[in-house]
Amino acid sequence: MKTIYTKYMGPTNFKGSRIKAYDTDGNYVTIPYPHEHNHDDAHFSAVLSLCVKMDWQGVMVSGDAPHGNMVFVWERFGPNERFPHGIYQNRFYVNFRENLAENKEVSK
């Protein structure tokens, strides 16, 4: 089972706040912190960027980790069960083809 972790990275003298999404295989993306989103949606934006990069799709469940970080894991459903994009009781439906345009707007 693939697990994606997100980590908040505070500002430095040269870069603003960022969120890094990564897995245990060394795949990762780092995005500027999307201040227009709440905490969960900001972390989900980083996860969505990683899913776009890796061409991953499915339903994810999220949970809180220490220090304001989050963990996302894939949830198994039947082939006909679908969830809308966004948060649904801590479930995220990830379909990069449907969310690509929105994700590009967040990553700017």
VENWO-V465807 format. One record per pair of residues at least 4 apart in sequence whose ideal C-beta (glycine too) atoms are under 7 Angstrom apart, sorted by the first residue. I is the first residue (numbers start at 0). J is the second residue. Records with the same first field share a line. If there is no record, write none. Layout:
# VENWO-V465807
I = J / J
This chain:
# VENWO-V465807
0 = 72 / 73
1 = 22 / 73
2 = 22 / 23 / 70 / 72
3 = 20 / 22 / 46 / 49 / 71
4 = 21 / 68 / 70
5 = 18 / 19 / 20 / 42 / 45 / 46 / 68 / 69
6 = 18 / 19 / 68
7 = 18 / 67 / 68
8 = 16 / 17 / 18 / 19
9 = 16
10 = 14 / 15 / 16
15 = 31 / 32
16 = 32
17 = 29 / 30 / 31 / 32
18 = 30 / 32 / 41 / 42 / 45
19 = 27 / 29 / 45
20 = 27 / 28 / 45 / 46 / 48 / 49
21 = 26 / 27
22 = 26
26 = 49 / 53
27 = 49
28 = 45 / 48 / 49 / 52
30 = 44 / 45 / 48 / 106
32 = 41
33 = 41 / 44 / 105
36 = 40 / 41 / 44
37 = 41
38 = 42
39 = 43 / 61 / 86
40 = 44
42 = 46 / 69
43 = 47 / 91
44 = 48 / 105
45 = 49
46 = 50 / 71
47 = 51 / 93 / 98 / 102
48 = 52 / 102 / 106
49 = 53
50 = 55 / 93 / 95
51 = 95 / 99 / 102
54 = 95
55 = 93
56 = 93 / 94 / 95
57 = 73 / 93
58 = 74 / 76 / 82 / 90 / 92
59 = 71 / 72 / 73 / 74 / 90 / 91 / 93
60 = 72 / 74 / 89 / 90
61 = 69 / 70 / 71 / 89 / 91
62 = 69 / 70
63 = 69
64 = 68 / 69 / 70
74 = 90
76 = 80
81 = 92
82 = 87 / 90 / 92
83 = 87 / 92
84 = 92 / 97 / 98
86 = 91
94 = 98
95 = 99
98 = 102
99 = 103
100 = 104
101 = 105
102 = 106
